[in-house]
C-alpha cells in the first residue's frame, strides 16, 4: 500500500494525474483492510481527492475530502492537515457551484491556520480563495478586506509575485465594482507591473490593461486611457479565442477617441 501510494504521488508530481488515480485507489483499498492505518487512509483519501480535483472530477473529489477530514479529526496533531482538507474541499465546492457550502469551510480552515505557526502561505491562499468566493456571489464589501489581508501576507512570502499580482488585480476590480474608481487605479498599476515580470501572463496583462484603460476613461483621464487600450488590444491579438475582448478594446478605444 505504501509503495502504491508513493508511486501515485510520484506520477502526480510528474504531471500525470490520470495515471496516478488508479494507484491511489489501489493503495486506499489495501489500507482499508489493515487495522490502525487511519492516518495512511486519510492521507491517501486527501491525495486522491487532490488528483481528482486536478482532473476536473470535482463531484468524485468532494466525498473523499469529507472522508479524509472525518478520519483526521480522530487523529491528534493533524490540525494543519484538517485545515488543508477544509480549504481544498471548499475550493471544490466552489467549482461545483456550491459557494454557500464553501464559505463556512474556508472560514473553518482559516481559523485552524491562524493558530498554526509557519502557515502564512496557507492563510494567504485561504483568504484569497474566500475573497474570490464572496466576490463571485456579489459580496464585494466583504471580499475587499480579505483581499487586503491576503495581499499583506503574500508580500512577506518569497516567490509569490503571481499570487500578489492576482490579489492586486482582484482587489482593484472589487473596488471598481464598489464605485471606488480612484482607489482601484493604483492597484491595477501595481498588478500590471508584477505581471509584466512574469513569463506566460500575457492574458492577465491584457485583461489588466483593458480594465485599467476602462477605469481611467471612467475617471475622465482619456489621454492616459488610450495607450493602455492599444497595448491591451495588441496583446489580445496574439492570444487565441479573445475576439470578444478585442471587440471590447476597440469599443473602448473608439469611445476614448
Secondary structure, 3 states (H helix, E strand, C coil): CHHHHHHHHHHHHCCCHHHHHHHHHHHHHHHCCCCCCHHHHHHHHHHHHHHHHHCCCHHHHHHHHHHHHHHHCCCCCCHHHHHHHHHHHHHHHHHCCCHHHHHHHHHHHHHHHCCCCCCHHHHHHHHHHHHHHHHHCCCHHHHHHHHHHHHHHHCCCCCCHHHHHHHHHHHHHHHHHCCCHHHHHHHHHHHHHHHCCCCCCHHHHHHHHHHHHHHHHHCCCHHHHHHHHHHHHHHHCCCCCCHHHHHHHHHHHHHHC
